[in-house]
Amino acid sequence: SPGTVLITGTTSGVGLNATKALVERGWTVVTANRDPVRAAAAAETLGIDASRLHHLRIDLGDLESVRVGVETLVSSLAQPLDALVINAAVYKPRLKQPERSPQGFELSMATNHLGHFLLIQLLLPDLQRSSHPSRRVVILGTVTANSKELGGKIPIPAPADLGDLSGFAAGFQAPIAMASGKPFKPGKAYKDSKLCNMITTQELHRRLHRETGIVFSSLYPGCVADTPLFRNTPRLFQKIFPWFQKNITGGYVTQALAGERVAQVVADPEFAVSGVHWSWGNRQKRGGKQFSQELSDKASNPETARKVWEHSMQLVGLA
Ligand code: NDP
């Protein structure tokens, strides 16, 4: 049955198309963006019914903005949330120096992982108040953080690796810019943050599924090679990458199909399984079915997951 879902990052790409697919299924969507005006304009370009949308201001790179956004939401929403989609992300592979969040954290880890980690923790009580038959938290993972899939084995610039998490343990402030405490690598910072997203899903499942009944899952929607996510890559790469994914790897999916897949994981009864990382494979076939993708040891190691959870709690100020 349709409910209310909050989706982060809906000005473009997967989040915008997931918004469309869920509104078409009868859902009400709360969008969370750093610029709600741009979010409303983007929704209009896809012809999404504006009466089903609420636009909330949250800058995920700023923990204070996450707190304020959640307070605003919880005090203004008539119904509790039934589902949450963790989608927003930044990818800045060409930086020479790390950018910093207002709290002093490296900005891609701050936005993609820590802001979302806090958002989930703050919204869990609200999700628990929902009487929806299947309450869900859905996190966008990626193949590049998953060494069990082909795309995750490509070591350019370096595979995701959180090391001993000493960068997190030491407070993750300058000059530290990586969770591992090792020197800054901008492309790897994105991969590490996505690995944290997938680990968070697994740890949420382990810690909270039985107690809350909430379904926690992640997905790799396919390679959506032409979204603005790649806006900070070299121009030639932006031309070649979609072509390569369409014609060589076969991994390419349209933004509309990626949005549809997110909507399925949020809404369809087939996806009511907690702790699963959903994939449709690297080579897209027409009508291909989803399957539960086995995760790399790095993403499934319970000891790493426990540490990521505890350090993240500290870094977002909840422990
Ligand atoms: P886009 O760049 O199109 O979308 C990213 C969204 O995140 C935008 O709406 C952007 O808004 C928002 N965002 C960025 N920074 C912030 C912030 N500080 N606060 C709030 N919102 C923010 O990328 P995609 O659609 O490609 O990616 C969406 C998700 O899908 C990501 O999690 C990505 O890792 C994942 N994914 C993508 C794949 C792909 O091939 N494209 C493959 C697998 C997973 P703004 O306009 O303000 O920047």
Boltz pocket constraint, residues with backbone or C-beta under 6 A from the ligand:
constraints:
  - pocket:
      binder: B
      contacts: [[A, 8], [A, 9], [A, 10], [A, 11], [A, 12], [A, 13], [A, 14], [A, 15], [A, 32], [A, 33], [A, 34], [A, 35], [A, 38], [A, 58], [A, 59], [A, 60], [A, 61], [A, 62], [A, 86], [A, 87], [A, 88], [A, 89], [A, 90], [A, 111], [A, 140], [A, 141], [A, 142], [A, 143], [A, 194], [A, 219], [A, 220], [A, 221], [A, 222], [A, 223], [A, 224], [A, 225], [A, 226], [A, 227], [A, 228], [A, 229], [A, 230]]
      max_distance: 6.0
